[in-house]
């Protein structure tokens, strides 16, 4: 499902216009992004949690040349599904 299809489905389910549903989705995305940039975590009970995971610097190999490289440390966004979401998917 693409973003536009998701917006249509949410608008239909909530009885909103597609414009209002799109604004709500874009607002949610910007709030989650801003909180993760600050290093925070967002927990949505029954759905899951968004957080930032820190990856340490590590060694790797360039698959093309076989040369050893150092992969720098970085932060990565992570979503952990909640119990209710996991059970409903099973």
C-alpha positions in Angstrom: 0.0 0.0 0.0 1.4 3.4 -1.0 1.0 6.6 1.0 -1.8 7.9 -1.1 -3.7 4.6 -0.8 -3.1 4.7 3.0 -4.5 8.2 3.2 -7.7 7.2 1.2 -8.2 4.2 3.6 -7.8 6.3 6.7 -10.1 9.0 5.3 -12.8 6.4 4.6 -12.4 4.6 8.0 -12.5 7.9 10.0 -15.1 9.7 7.9 -12.7 12.5 7.1 -11.7 14.2 3.8 -8.6 12.9 2.1 -7.1 16.3 2.7 -7.6 16.2 6.4 -6.3 12.6 6.6 -3.3 13.6 4.6 -2.5 16.6 6.9 -2.9 14.3 10.0 -0.5 11.7 8.5 2.0 14.3 7.5 1.8 15.9 11.0 2.3 12.5 12.7 5.4 11.8 10.5 6.9 15.2 11.3 6.3 14.8 15.1 7.8 11.3 15.1 10.8 12.6 13.1 11.4 15.5 15.4 11.2 13.4 18.5 13.6 10.8 17.1 16.0 13.6 16.1 16.1 14.7 19.7 16.9 11.1 20.7 13.5 10.5 22.3 11.1 7.6 22.0 7.5 7.4 21.1 5.3 4.6 22.5 1.8 4.0 21.1 0.1 1.5 23.3 -1.2 -1.5 21.4 0.7 -0.5 18.2 4.4 -0.2 18.9 7.4 2.0 19.7 9.6 4.2 17.7 13.1 4.8 19.0 16.7 5.5 17.9 19.3 2.7 17.9 23.0 3.6 18.1 25.2 1.4 15.9 28.9 1.2 16.8 31.7 1.7 14.3 32.6 -1.6 12.7 34.9 -3.1 10.0 33.5 -4.3 6.7 34.6 -5.4 3.2 33.8 -3.7 -0.1 32.2 -6.5 -2.1 33.4 -5.1 -5.4 37.1 -4.8 -4.6 37.5 -6.9 -1.5 39.1 -3.9 0.3 38.6 -3.6 4.0 36.7 -0.5 5.1 35.6 1.0 8.3 31.8 1.6 8.6 31.3 4.7 10.8 29.1 4.8 13.9 25.6 6.0 13.2 22.1 6.3 14.6 19.2 4.5 13.0 15.4 4.7 13.6 13.8 1.5 14.8 10.2 0.4 15.1 9.3 -2.3 17.6 5.8 -3.8 17.1 3.5 -3.9 20.2 1.9 -7.1 21.5 -1.6 -6.2 20.1 -0.3 -5.6 16.6 1.8 -8.8 16.7 -1.2 -10.9 17.8 -3.5 -9.4 15.2 -1.0 -10.1 12.4 -0.5 -13.7 13.4 
